[in-house]
Amino acid sequence: LVYWALRPLRELEATARRVSQGDLDARVAEQRLADRDVARIGFTLNRLLDGVTADRRRMRQLASQVISAGDQE
């Protein structure tokens, strides 16, 4: 019972570890057994990672535009 109760926390920890190692594609899987607060933390972490991914994509686009503009000049 304790194993199942702590599993969502382990999932959060594993995802945070992967992100800290540079894996920005890591996401917290939805846990049906998770406490409402733990589930909300996982959802929030996923949203933050989605935002970081979108920001990185936008930065690459802008960098590409800067390089193209420099080449055109």
Residue, then its C-alpha position, 0 to 999 in steps of 0.5 A: l500500500v505504501y509503495w502505491a501511495l508513494r509511486p506518484l512522488r517517485e514519478l515526479e522525482a524521476t522526471a525532475r532528475r531527467v530534466s536536470q540531466g538535460d532531457l527537456d522532453a521528459r514529462v510526468a505521466e498522469q497518475r490516476l492514483a495520485d493525490r490531487d496536490v501531487a497530480r497538480i504538481g505534475f501537471t504544472l511541471n509538464r506545463l513549465l516544460d512545454g513552455v521551455t520547449a516552446d521558448r527554445r523553439r522560438m529562440r532557434q527560429l529567431a537565431s535563424q532569422v538573424i543569421s539569414a538577415g546577416d547573410q542577406e546584408 
